[in-house]
Amino acid sequence: MSVSSFNQAAVGSAAWLFKEAKGARIFDRSILIFLKVIYLGSRVFLRIILGKEKRNRIYAEREINFKDFLYRSLELLGLDKYVLLEFNVPKYDYKFYSLITRKIENFLIEDMYNSMSTHEDDIIEHFSPKQGDIVVDIGAAFGFYTIISSKRVGAQGKVVAIEAHPSNFEMLNRNIKLNQLTNVIPLNYAVFSKETKIKLYLPDEESGYTMHHSIMSNYVFTKYKDKTEDKFVEVSANTLDYFLQLEGITDVNWIKIDVEGAEFEVLKGAHNVLSNSKNISLLIEVHGKDTYEPIIESLRSYNFKIDFEKTYENGEKHIIALKDRLPFQ
């Protein structure tokens, strides 16, 4: 039996979480070890009483796994939202934190794990900041692109990480400190086409409604409003040109934009930086069919060409655009 097969048999489903998660602090580690011992002990006890096959069948039929056991245990103890897990990502040489709660949208363990470690590997191959570059991460969420950028640009480079949602911003700062990043400027604002206030609509937890693509984004506008009318946070917004001016930045090398349908609004507020930056590339996650053409037309007006494009089954896209010396043909 392989090691992975043994782990699956010994721990049950969600064995990856049992194996990879560790507590971030002494308190967290103590709680996690305590719950792991109880979980494994219960499996051993039931195997003695019922036999291995019957125990496994019961666990499978009732969908009992370590992840749900962890959620339920911490909820019972009143410790959900407080216990922090720490994960390693050897491929990109960084770490990140995760809460253990089902009560905050986007903070499910599997969502945070996927958003911070396993998603968009093919996009990262085309995302190539160099030593000394200046990168702007708009919709930074928990910091995946921020951390990648920080490591690639080095001590002589700089990363401006802009995250609108307060809870996401708090986790972003935790991950910046965890990885000891000293070249990152975190800003808790929304980026838009003008100075304004923006409502970030949240899902209705009681109805079970969730937003499939909100993990790495912050802007949820009218397309979700019918289901989330009463649940929102209001944040301050301004243009990218404004935020960069405050930091004394006039020329950047990379801008990553993931703002759940507001990509065109971001571009409209970035006239100065798009015009003045000579060696600039954009990574944009395009949400919605109606936003693609306006984005492309805007990029053409600044002499960008599309270097990479990937379309997903739901119609959303990733595009990478490079500044060209000549207009689009």
N, C-alpha and C positions, 0 to 999 in steps of 0.2 A: 504494500500500500504506500502511495506517495505521501509526502508530508502534507500537501494540500488536501488529499483525500482523508488523511487521518484527522486533520483539523476540522474538516467538515463533519466527520462522523462524531468527533468528540464534542464539538461545540454546537452543531446544527447549522441552520441557515443563518446568514449574516456573520459567518465565520471571519470574513475579511475585517469587519469592525472589531471583533474580539481580538484579532491578531494585531491590527495596525494602530488602534487607538491607545493613547496613553494620556494620563492626567497632566494638565499643564503646570499645576502647582502642587505642593505637598498635600493640601486639602483635597484637591481633585484626584490625585493619585490614590489617596487613601480610600476615598469613596468608590473609585473605579475598581480597585483591587477587591474591596469588600463585596461589591455586586457581582464581580466575576466569580468569586468563590461561591456565593450563593447560587448563581446560575449553574455552574458546573456541578455543584453538590446536588442540586435538584435533579439534574440529568442522571447522575450516577445512582441516586436513590431510586428513581423511577425505573432505571434499567434493572436494578436488583429485584424490585417488586414485580415489574411487568415483563421484563425481558427486553432485549434490544429492539427487536422488530416491532413489537407492540408500542413501545415508547416512541420510536421514530414515526410510526404511523399516526399516533395521537398528535405529535408535534407538527407533522405535515398537515393533517386534516384541520387542525385548529390554528395553523399558521403561527405557531409559537417560535420566536427567534430572539436572538440576543438583543437586536436593535430595539424591538418593541418592549422587551423586558427592561431595558435600560430606561426608555422613556417612562414607562409606567412606574418603575421604582422611584425615579427622581421626582415624578409628579406626586406620588404618595408621600415622599419625604419632604415635599415642598422645596426641592432644590433645583428643579428645572429653571432655566434662565440664569443659573449661577455657576454650575459646574462647567469647566472648560476642558475640552479635549485638545490635544496637540497631535498633528500629523506631519510626517516627513514626505517630501516629494524629491526623491533622489535624482530623478531625471533632470530637474532644473535646479537642484541644490538649494532648496528653501524649505521653510516650515510654515504652517498656518494653524490658526485656532478655529475651533468649532464649538458652538453651544450645543447643549443637549435639550432641545425643547421642540414641542409641536405647536406652541402657542404664538410663535412669531413667524410670519410669512417669510420664506426664503432661507430660514435658519434650520431647516431639517438637516440632519447630519449628512444624508446622501446628497442633498442639493449643494451644500457647502463643499463637500468632498469633490463632487463632479465639477463644480465651478472653479475650484482651486487646484485641481490636479489632473483631470482626465479629459477635459473637453478641449476642442479646437486645436489639437496637436498639429493638424495639417495647416492651420492658419498661422500658427507660431513659426512654422518653417519660412513663411514669407514675410514675417514681421521681424525686421532686421536693424534695430538701432545699433549704432556703433559707439565705441569709446569716445567720450566727449560730446555726444549728441544731447539735444534738449528734446524731451518727450512730454506731450500733454495727454493724460489719460482721462477722458471725459466719460463719466459713468463708471468710475473705478470700482464700485461695489466693494468686495472684500480684499481686492488688491492683486489679483492674478497678473494682469498686464503691468501694473505698477511695479511689482517685485521683479518680474522678468526684465522690464525696462531698466530698473535701477541697477541690476547686476550687469547688464550689457553696456550701459553708458559709463559706468565706473565713477571714480571720485571726481573726475573732471567734467562729468556730465550732470544733468539735472532732470528730474521728473516732477511735473506738476500733476498731482492726482486730485481730481475734482469729483466729489461724491455728494449727492444731494440728500439722500435719506439719512437721518440722524443715527439710526441703529446700524446701518451699513457703514457709516463713517466711523463710528466707534470701533467696529471690528477691523476696519481698514487701518486705523491707527494702531491697534493692538498688533496686527500683522507686520506693520512697518517696524515697530519696536522689537518684536520677536526676532526679526531678521536683521536687526541692527543696521537699518538703512539710513544713511546720513545725507543722502542726496535727493530726498523726496520732500516736496512741499505739498501737504494735504490741505485741501480747501473744502469746506462744507457748504456748498452752494449748488444751484442748478445752473446750467449753461443754456442760454436762450438767445432769441434775436433782439431782445430789448430788456431794460431793467423792469422787473415786475415781481409779483408773487405767484408761485405755482403750487397747485394742489396735487400732491402725489397720492392717488387713490389706492387704497389697500383692499385686499380681498376680504370677503365675509367668511370668517372662520366657522361660524355656526352653521352656515349652509354648506360648508365644505368646498366652496368655490376657490379655485386657485388659478394663478396666472402662469402658464407654462413657460413663458420666456421672460420672466421678471428677475431671474437669478443675477444676471450681470447688468441690469438696467435699473433706471430710477424713475422714468417718466411714464405715467399711466394716465391717459387723457380720456376723452369722451367715449371711446369704444368700450371701456370698462365701466363707465359711470353708472349705467343702469343697474349694475349688480353691486356697486360699492359706494352708493350715494353718501352714506353717513360716515364712512371710514376713510380718513385722509389725514395727511400732515401737510402743513403749509410751509414752504421754504422760499427763501430769497433767491431770485434769479437775475442774471445779468449776462452781458455778451462775453465771449471768449476774449475779444480784444480788450475789454475792460479789465478782466482778471489778469491778463498777461501784462498790461500796462502797470498795474499795481505792483507786479513782481519785477518790473524793469526788463521784461523780455519782449523783443521785437522780431526775433528770428528763431524759428523752431525747425526741427528735423522730422519729427513724427507726431501726428495727432491720431489717437484712437478714439472713435466715437461709438458709443453704444447707449442710446437714450430712448429706446422703445417708441419709435415713431416720430421723434422730434429732431431727427438728424438734419433735415433741411433748415429748421429754425436755428440750429447751432451754426450751420454754415453761413446763414445770413448775418450772424453777429460776429463773423470772423474775417471780415473783409481785409483789415489791415495785415493780419498775420499771414493770410493766404496770398496777399499781393506782395508783401515784402520778403517773405521767406524764399530763398533761391533753391535750396536743396531740401525739399520737404516732401514727405509721403504721408498719405492718409490711409488708415484702416477704419472702415465704416461697416457696422452691422446695420443693414437696411431692413426696417420693419414696415411691412405693408406695401401692397402693389402700387398705390398711388404716390408713394414717396420716391420711388426709384428714378423716374424720369426727371423730376425737378432737381434731384441730387446730381444726376449726370449733367444736366444743362448748367447747373451752377459750377461744377468742376470744369467743364469746358470753358466757361468764361474766365477762369483763372489759368488756363493752359495746362490742365492736368490730363493725363492719359491713364486709362485703366490697364494696370499691369497684371491683375489677378481678379478673378470673380468666381464665386461658388454659390450655387443656388440650391436651396433645401426644398424638401417635399412640400412644406407649408408655404412656399413662395418667398420666404425671407432669403436674404443674400449677405454674403461677406464680399466686400470689394476692397482692393488696394489700388490707390491712385498715386501716380508719381508726377511731379512737376515737370513739364516738358518745355523746351525752349521755343517750340512752335505750337500754334493752336492745333486742336483736333482737326483731322482731315475729314 
